[in-house]
Amino acid sequence: MSPARKRLYAIIIITVFCFIIVMGIGNFRAKQLAVEMAAVQIEQTMAIAVQQLDIGKMQKIFQTLDEKEPYYNEIREKFIKLKKEHNLADIFIIYKNSQSEWFHVVDAREQNDPAHSPLSKLEDQASGSIQRTLKGQAVRGEYHDTFFGAVVSSYQQIKDHQGNVIAVLGADFASEEITEFLFTTRYVQFGVIGVCLLLVCGVVLLTSPQKNKY
């Protein structure tokens, strides 16, 4: 094998190795960026949701757990509208009563959605994120995999007029948006590095000494 060919193979191997490293770093950074973008959008949506809440009427729902309460349908409609406008998977409220029982209060999923949680649905145990939020450790931009795909979630406290924590507001960012962003970023990385690889090979071939055929 000629020295020029050996040099070409060595450059290709080094380039492929760098390609793998760059792809790994790029995917990690893309995931971080996607989660951060989702977290910002969730926070903005939750801020709007909190402003729209009537705390007095919400507390009445906590006491009665009755879907016939007029405000229950009103807040559900507002949450569904926010969900669609801000492209979220869900916005929901979960409540812990004096017996330390966790209840779903309201969400933004359709009635026929398998993931919909009706009012008064009892949870055996709330997630660690919800429990930390209730204790004052708000959870922001939590990335996790579910049966429905990748999800970014954030949680914050809901307080009454005296500043007492009465429930937890949570929101999930639509998983398909995260997946689409990651795939788009990955394709761009493949394209850029592929072009660089072709350029390197072309330069090596053009600069390699040619044997005289005569």
C-alpha positions in Angstrom: 0.0 0.0 0.0 1.4 3.4 -1.0 2.2 6.0 1.7 -0.5 8.3 0.1 -3.2 5.6 0.5 -2.2 4.9 4.0 -2.4 8.6 4.8 -5.8 8.7 3.3 -7.1 5.8 5.3 -5.7 7.3 8.5 -7.4 10.6 7.8 -10.7 8.8 7.1 -10.5 6.8 10.3 -9.7 9.9 12.4 -12.5 11.8 10.7 -15.0 9.0 11.4 -13.9 8.9 15.1 -14.3 12.6 15.4 -17.7 12.3 13.7 -18.8 9.9 16.4 -17.6 12.1 19.2 -19.2 15.2 17.7 -22.5 13.4 17.2 -22.6 12.3 20.8 -21.8 15.8 22.1 -24.2 17.4 19.6 -27.1 15.1 20.6 -26.5 15.8 24.3 -26.5 19.6 23.7 -29.5 19.3 21.4 -31.4 17.5 24.2 -30.4 20.1 26.7 -31.5 22.9 24.4 -34.8 21.2 23.6 -35.6 20.7 27.3 -34.7 24.3 28.1 -36.9 25.6 25.3 -39.8 23.4 26.5 -39.3 24.5 30.1 -39.5 28.2 29.2 -42.7 27.6 27.2 -44.2 25.6 30.1 -43.4 28.3 32.6 -45.0 31.0 30.4 -48.2 28.9 30.1 -48.4 28.1 33.8 -48.0 31.8 34.6 -51.0 32.5 32.5 -52.9 29.6 34.0 -52.3 30.8 37.6 -53.5 34.3 36.7 -56.8 32.8 35.4 -57.4 30.8 38.5 -60.1 31.9 41.0 -58.7 30.6 44.2 -61.9 30.8 46.2 -63.8 28.7 43.6 -60.9 26.3 43.3 -61.0 25.7 47.1 -64.7 24.9 46.8 -63.9 22.3 44.2 -61.3 20.8 46.6 -63.9 20.5 49.3 -66.8 19.1 47.2 -64.8 17.1 44.5 -68.0 17.6 42.4 -67.7 17.8 38.6 -71.1 19.6 38.6 -69.5 22.7 40.1 -69.8 25.3 37.4 -66.2 26.4 37.9 -64.9 22.9 37.1 -66.0 23.1 33.5 -64.9 26.7 33.2 -61.4 26.0 34.3 -61.2 22.9 32.2 -62.1 24.9 29.1 -59.4 27.5 30.0 -56.8 24.8 30.4 -57.8 23.1 27.2 -57.5 26.4 25.3 -54.0 27.1 26.9 -52.9 23.6 26.0 -53.8 24.1 22.3 -52.5 27.6 22.1 -49.1 26.7 23.6 -48.8 23.2 22.1 -48.6 21.3 25.4 -49.6 17.7 26.1 -51.4 18.6 29.4 -52.0 21.1 32.1 -53.3 19.8 35.4 -53.9 20.4 39.1 -53.4 17.8 41.8 -54.5 18.2 45.4 -53.5 16.7 48.8 -56.1 16.6 51.4 -55.7 16.6 55.2 -55.6 12.8 55.2 -52.6 12.9 52.9 -54.6 11.5 50.0 -53.7 12.8 46.5 -56.6 13.7 44.1 -56.6 14.8 40.5 -58.6 18.0 40.3 -58.6 19.1 36.7 -56.6 18.5 33.5 -56.7 19.6 29.8 -57.2 16.2 28.2 -60.3 15.2 26.3 -62.8 13.0 28.1 -62.1 10.1 25.7 -58.3 10.4 26.2 -57.0 7.3 28.1 -54.7 9.6 30.0 -57.5 11.9 31.2 -57.9 12.0 35.0 -61.4 12.8 36.2 -62.0 15.0 39.2 -61.6 13.1 42.5 -59.5 10.3 40.9 -57.3 9.1 43.8 -53.6 8.5 43.3 -51.9 5.9 45.4 -48.8 8.1 45.5 -47.8 11.3 43.9 -44.6 11.5 42.0 -41.5 12.7 43.8 -41.5 15.8 41.7 -45.0 16.8 42.8 -44.1 16.0 46.4 -41.0 18.2 46.2 -43.0 21.0 44.7 -45.5 20.8 47.5 -42.7 21.2 50.0 -41.3 24.3 48.2 -38.8 22.8 45.8 -40.3 23.7 42.4 -39.4 21.3 39.6 -38.5 22.9 36.3 -37.9 21.2 32.9 -37.9 17.6 34.1 -37.2 15.3 31.1 -38.5 11.7 31.4 -39.7 8.9 29.1 -43.2 7.7 29.3 -45.4 5.1 27.5 -46.4 8.0 25.2 -42.9 9.1 24.5 -40.4 11.7 25.8 -42.0 14.4 28.0 -40.7 17.6 29.6 -42.7 18.5 32.8 -42.7 21.4 35.2 -44.6 21.9 38.5 -45.3 24.9 40.8 -47.3 25.6 43.9 -50.8 27.1 44.0 -51.3 29.3 47.0 -54.4 30.8 48.6 -54.7 34.5 49.4 -52.9 34.0 52.7 -49.9 32.4 51.0 -50.6 28.9 52.1 -49.9 26.1 49.5 -53.2 24.4 48.6 -52.3 22.4 45.5 -49.8 21.8 42.7 -50.0 22.9 39.1 -48.2 20.9 36.5 -47.8 20.9 32.8 -46.3 18.6 30.2 -44.7 19.7 26.9 -45.8 17.7 23.8 -43.3 14.9 23.3 -43.6 14.9 19.5 -42.2 18.4 19.4 -39.1 17.3 21.4 -38.6 14.3 19.1 -38.9 16.4 16.0 -36.4 19.0 17.2 -33.9 16.3 18.1 -34.2 14.5 14.8 -33.9 17.8 12.9 -30.7 18.6 14.8 -29.3 15.1 14.2 -29.9 15.4 10.4 -28.2 18.7 10.3 -25.2 17.2 12.1 -25.0 14.3 9.7 -25.1 16.7 6.7 -22.4 19.1 8.0 -20.0 16.4 9.1 -20.6 14.4 5.9 -19.7 17.4 3.7 -16.6 17.9 5.9 -15.6 14.3 5.4 -16.0 14.6 1.6 -13.9 17.8 1.6 -11.1 16.2 3.6 -11.0 13.2 1.3 -11.0 15.5 -1.8 -8.2 17.6 -0.5 -6.1 14.5 0.3 -6.6 13.0 -3.1 -5.8 16.3 -4.9 -2.7 16.9 -2.9 -1.3 13.4 -3.1 1.7 12.9 -5.4 0.7 11.3 -8.7 2.9 8.5 -10.2 4.2 9.4 -13.7 2.6 7.1 -16.2 5.3 7.7 -18.8 
